[in-house]
Each structure stands twice: as C-alpha cells, then as structure tokens.
Amino acid sequence: MSQVTATLEPSLIRTLSGIVGERAVITDPERLLVYESDGLTQYRYPPSAVVLPASVGELQRVIRTLHEADRPFVARGAGTGLSGGALAVDGAVVVTTTRMNRILEVDVENRRARAEPGAINAHLTTAAAPFGLYYAPDPSSQSACTLGGNVAENSGGPHCLKYGVTTRYVTGLTVVLPDGELLRLGGMGQETPGLDLVGLFVGSEGCFGVVAEIEVQLLPRPEGVRTLLALFDSLEEAATAVSRIIETGLLPAALEIMDQATIQAVEDSVFAAGIPRDAAAALVVEFDGIEVTLDAEMAAAREICQDSGAREVRTAAQAEEREALWKGRKKAFGAMGRIAPDLMVQDATVPRSRLPQVLARIGEIGRRYDLLVANVFHAGDGNLHPNLLFDRNDPDELRRVEEASREIMEVCIEAGGTITGEHGVGLDKRKYLPLVLSHSVLEAMGQVKAAFDPDGRCNPGKVLPDEYLISTKDPR
C-alpha cells in the first residue's frame, strides 16, 4: 500500500535546513524509503521530507515553520510502532526526535528522571541502575523504542500486569503544540489542581503535538526475582492456567504465552531460549519482590500449572537462564521474519476468563483463511497479539489477512474486549473504533483533538475516522 512521494517546496527545505542543518533534512526518495513504514509494514506512505531536530528550540522552530507553511507533519521516534501511527499520510513531513536522545537527569532523592523524547527506553534503566532504580514500562522493543514513542502510545510490556503502563510513570511533559507553542505540563513542584493534561497527552498517539521532554517516576529494584517456564500440549491449557493463577490471588510480575509457531521461530533464531519445539504453548511466569515470599509464590504457581495440564515446569535457576527466556520472548516478533516477509500484528484485549475460547476461535479463523497465525502475548492482562504471517506482494493473501484481521477484532469485541491493549489505534484500527465507542464519545474525542490541533495538521489520518474530525473550516 505504498503511495507516491509528495514534494516539498525548495524554499521550505532551505528554511528547515537553516534551523537543523542540511544533513538533518532528508528529501532524497531513496533515503525516504526508510521512513515510509513503521513496524507494521503493511502500510507504506513515503514522507515529503524528514527533519531531525537536535534540541527543544530546534523542534519548536521546525513545528512553527511547518505551521506557517500549512504543511501536515507527524512525529516519529524509532519507528517500532505496530499500528501505522507514525506514517506520513497526506504527504506529511516526518519530524524525527532520534537526535534528541539525552537522559537529562536521574534524581535519586525523588526517584525521578528527565529525558528527551529520543532516549531509548532501556537506556533509562541502564542510567538508573547504579542507584538501585529502574524504569518499569518494558515494551518488547525496549532495546530500540524511544520514550517519546512510549508516551504517544501509552506503551505497556510484559511486566505491566503488576506495574502498569506508561501513564502511571509520567509525571511531567514539555510539549510543542501544532502551532509551535511550547507548553510545560506537570513536573516536580509544578503539580497544580485542574485538568490532568499530562494524562491527556499520554496515549494521544501524536495527535495533539510533539513531546519535547519527559519526566518519569523510577522504582527501586526488587529484592528478588523468580521465573518459571511451564510447557503445555495445548494453547487453551496454558490460557486456563493463567486464569487460575490470578483467581487464587497471586500477582505475578508477568504472565506471558508463546504458541508453537512462535516457539519454533524463536528456537530457529539467534534468540533461541532452549524451549522444546514440540510444545504447543510455553507459559512464562515471573514473580518479584521480597525474597521471603517468592519461593511460596513459585510453588503455588507450579502446582496450578501442573493441575492445568502442564507436561513440564522448569525453574530459571540462574540469571542467565532468565535472561535467555526473556530475550526469546521479547525478540519473538523479529524472529518471525524467518517465517514470512510480512507480519500483521493484531493487538486486542479480552477478559482473562475468555482467553481459551477466544484463542480457539482465532485458530479457527486462521485455518479458514489458510493463514499461519502465531500467538505471543501478555496473557496476564488478556492482551492478545495474534500475528498473521503473509507476503504483501500476494494480493489474494493480503486480502485474506485483512478479512481475517477484522474477524479477529470482532471476536475479541464479542468476548467483552476491545481493539487495542498497547499498540494504539493509529492508521490500522481507526476503522474499528466505532465498533467499541459510541457516536457521542467519538464526537467528544473529535472536539478534544480540535482544541489542540484546530487545523488538522498534526499526524493526519490517525485514530479518529474522518467523519469525527473537526477543523477550522468545519462549522461544527
């Protein structure tokens, strides 16, 4: 679904180059190919240009220049998003924050940190580690994804079951609005009564402005960690074990499931974790906290897994074993590139109690459309990631993927779930939004969008269906 590259006026290119430098403005069509897609490669929109500011001041001047030139723009971090949320629809200019990658401060006394939007998620924990602290949100792409992208998508990760998603940790933001105005929200000593604008910006998918600086809460490292791997002969048995673990009152830090297709892809890759290839499902259970409680929690989880049909339960006794398990889990999406050239990652959330039935129906949909569906997901909070593997150069296969994706969304909604748990709506799911939100709610969202972006230039074509978008030219 590639589009024709739009062109940018030479005078505008000169102005932008004067702000960030000639090397930080990309207009060459071949170099623009890098930015035509994000992690969801089904959609491709070459930008008219890419601009890479290196400071808050440069970012502000770039956005103001684009505003004055009446050019749409989209903010982009590392491009690891999985909903088409950072694509240059309508010939937009991509404003990439990867040069703004500094961790500005680790405030040990207040357990907070300040960072620029292009800072890598995992680098923040590395910076905080000498002080016994870490940053809890851990997307699977944390070795590459940026904090600005995490804020835009309200990213989660395997450990969000216990620790929650990004919005729980963001305490302050500096943002550049679509007209170039700089706005400071929250932060140390700046919390004031009134609207929670920090909470509003987190998860807004880049539709309200561009994040220029982020303040986050850090946590102390847990005293101990225990990890087990349970192997099952059916995906449904593994899902049943997840529900039973939670209903007993246990609260693992993470509960993750990989199905056989995913296991085999991982074991065939450089991320092999030693998981038996013939297992239908692998369940990773991790507890952390005070040492004296962990062995009892592990014993209880082991018993539940065995009672649920696990054929084998292993304990990651050494840190190296635990790291190998998590590397295999977090690199699973990359490992699937060995199976097919393209991957449609779905992201829906259902009640934990409905996991076995929903997984069975997803399997049936895959068989009916003759598609390989690989499942790897955050089972603890019912956040499913059915991965449809295909070749986008095959029109018939692409059609079947799109039809199967819609059916999977409908199954999840029917089960009492919703269309996204952490990847966002972006371009991919905006057509599904009316299936889960009422007309009045969508209208209200359109009004909020218009309050920050009245001209509709900020990340066009994302989240809201066109009929709910309001602009200065719209009498509504």
Summary of the structure (lengths in Angstrom):
residues: 476
radius of gyration: 22.4
end to end distance: 32.5
largest distance: 69.7
contacts: 1704
relative contact order: 0.12
helix: 39%
strand: 21%
